[in-house]
Every structure is written in C-alpha cells, then in structure tokens.
Amino acid sequence: MKYSFALGWLLTFLQLALRLGWGVVAVVFAVSLHLTPVEIGAVLFLFYLGYTSSSVLWGAMIDKEGPRKAMFISATFSGLLLT
C-alpha cells in the first residue's frame, strides 16, 4: 500500500513537471529558434490542445479498461518518447 501510494505521487509529479515544463523553457526555446511571441504562443496552444484532447481519450480508456492498463500504456509511451 505504501509503495503504490509513493509511486502514485511520483508519477503525478512527473506528469506535472512534463506539463508545466514549457513555461520554464519557453523563452530559451523562442530565442534559440528565433520565434516571435505569436509563434511561441501557437506552439504552447497546440501542446495544450493535444494535452486536453488526449485527456478525454485517456479518461474513456480508464473507464473502459481500468487504470492499471492505462497507466501501463502511458508509462510505456512516455518511456519510449523520452529516451
């Protein structure tokens, strides 16, 4: 029980860091790619559009298949994309 609780909190904060990391690197990202404020806003908009739309799909999957399978698939894809 304590292990799963700690793992749940760890995954929650990892997910939060991945979601909020754009605010920290947006300035460096814009300068290095020579983006205008409108272009960096479009990049952030598209990121959050994908985030919110995928939340609906993941929510439906959790309701249908259960959280264990959804977490396994999510962790697998995150691991593949981040390496």
ROGU-367541 format. One record per residue: x, y, z of N, C-alpha, C in turn. Coordinates in steps of 0.001 Angstrom, whole numbers, padded with zeros to 6 digits, always signed. Example, Ala and Ser with C-alpha at 12.3 -4.5 7.8 and 13.67 -1.06 7.14 Angstrom:
+013190-005690+007800+012300-004500+007800+013200-003300+007800
+012850-002250+007080+013670-001060+007140+012900+000030+007870
//
This chain:
+000822-001195+000000+000000+000000+000000+000867+001260+000000
+001882+001303+000859+002737+002489+000918+003533+002652-000374
+003966+001528-000970+004724+001588-002211+003867+002157-003340
+002643+001678-003465+001778+002165-004543+001396+003624-004321
+001235+004027-003077+000931+005429-002779+002100+006329-003178
+003316+005930-002821+004504+006710-003180+004705+006733-004690
+004483+005612-005343+004609+005553-006799+003566+006438-007474
+002361+006452-006938+001314+007323-007476+001691+008787-007380
+002235+009198-006243+002668+010592-006084+003834+010920-007003
+004774+009997-007135+005914+010217-008024+005457+010405-009468
+004557+009553-009923+004056+009668-011290+003237+010935-011482
+002506+011346-010455+001736+012582-010546+002657+013784-010704
+003723+013841-009925+004646+014969-010031+005461+014926-011324
+005765+013737-011827+006434+013628-013120+005534+014165-014224
+004283+013794-014191+003310+014278-015161+003140+015786-015061
+003139+016307-013855+003030+017752-013649+004256+018473-014196
+005433+017913-013971+006661+018532-014490+006678+018531-016008
+006215+017447-016619+006163+017394-018080+005181+018415-018642
+004086+018627-017933+003062+019556-018411+003466+021004-018194
+004116+021312-017095+004455+022696-016774+005851+023098-017229
+006623+022185-017756+007981+022482-018185+008059+023518-019292
+007015+023645-020094+007025+024613-021194+007158+026037-020700
+006549+026354-019595+006642+027716-019078+008057+028110-018701
+008849+027147-018294+010223+027418-017886+011137+027591-019095
+010951+026778-020113+011860+026792-021259+011357+027605-022443
+010193+028236-022330+009608+028944-023475+010511+030062-023986
+011136+030810-023095+011984+031929-023521+013220+031414-024253
+013890+030420-023685+015075+029850-024327+014696+029195-025654
+013580+028518-025665+013066+027878-026874+012807+028914-027966
+012174+030025-027608+011861+031078-028578+013123+031744-029108
+014084+032008-028240+015324+032669-028663+016141+031753-029576
+016265+030498-029204+017105+029591-029994+016510+029293-031366
+015184+029317-031484+014545+029054-032775+014072+030323-033476
+014393+031486-032895+014020+032789-033465+012507+032885-033688
+011745+032537-032665+010288+032587-032750+009766+033897-032186
+008707+034407-032794+008041+035598-032279+007136+035175-031126
+006655+036126-030337+005722+035767-029266+004458+035067-029778
+003995+035443-030951+002813+034786-031520+003124+033328-031858
+004293+033080-032404+004664+031711-032765+004866+030838-031529
+005487+031374-030501+005657+030583-029282+004304+030336-028621
+003404+031302-028727+002044+031097-028231+001323+030003-028995
+001539+029945-030311+000924+028890-031120+001471+027517-030738
+002774+027437-030483+003376+026166-030065+002766+025711-028737
+002670+026626-027792+002093+026275-026489+000615+025928-026612
-000107+026658-027462-001523+026363-027685-001700+024956-028236
-000901+024592-029226-001018+023260-029813-000649+022165-028814
+000345+022434-027974+000703+021463-026941-000476+021226-025994
-001064+022301-025497-002168+022144-024548-003441+021654-025218
-003620+021928-026497-004751+021364-027232-004619+019847-027300
-003426+019377-027617-003181+017937-027621-003324+017324-026244
-002870+018047-025239-002958+017551-023860-004411+017386-023424
-005221+018411-023667-006613+018338-023220-007422+017345-024040
-007170+017263-025339-007924+016304-026151-007532+014867-025812
-006268+014635-025510-005873+013278-025137-006395+012907-023751
-006653+013886-022908-007221+013594-021588-008594+012949-021717
-009364+013389-022696-010681+012794-022935-010522+011336-023361
-009586+011080-024262-009369+009708-024729-008857+008804-023609
-007898+009308-022815-007384+008504-021705-008464+008263-020658
-009302+009261-020411-010395+009082-019457-011360+008002-019902
-011681+007987-021194-012562+006945-021721-011909+005572-021611
-010605+005514-021861-009907+004233-021753-009876+003742-020308
-009661+004662-019373-009655+004274-017961-011021+003749-017547
-012087+004396-018016-013429+003926-017687-013705+002549-018277
-013183+002290-019471-013461+001026-020152-012527-000099-019712
-011222+000166-019667-010225-000882-019424-009693-000925-017991
-009817+000183-017277-009285+000243-015924-007987+001023-015868
-007651+001539-014686-006468+002392-014565-005143+001655-014724
-005091+000392-014362-003825-000344-014430-003323-000455-015879
-004211-000806-016788-003814-000936-018195-003468+000426-018788
-004245+001449-018442-003973+002795-018957-002629+003313-018455
-002310+003070-017193-001020+003517-016658+000135+002768-017310
-000054+001484-017576+000998+000714-018240+001268+001259-019641
+000215+001500-020405+000376+002024-021765+000978+003420-021726
+000502+004262-020824+001013+005625-020710+002486+005641-020318
+002863+004826-019355+004262+004772-018925+005156+004228-020034
+004654+003257-020784+005432+002704-021893+005672+003758-022962
+004611+004470-023365+004769+005512-024378+005645+006657-023882
+005497+007044-022629+006347+008105-022077+007808+007682-022081
+008065+006451-021700+009435+005952-021709+010027+005908-023103
+009230+005507-024079+009725+005452-025454+009958+006845-026026
+009086+007785-025713+009212+009133-026256+010313+009938-025584
+010605+009665-024327+011591+010449-023593+013005+009893-023694
+013165+008741-024332+014514+008183-024466+015036+008346-025867
//
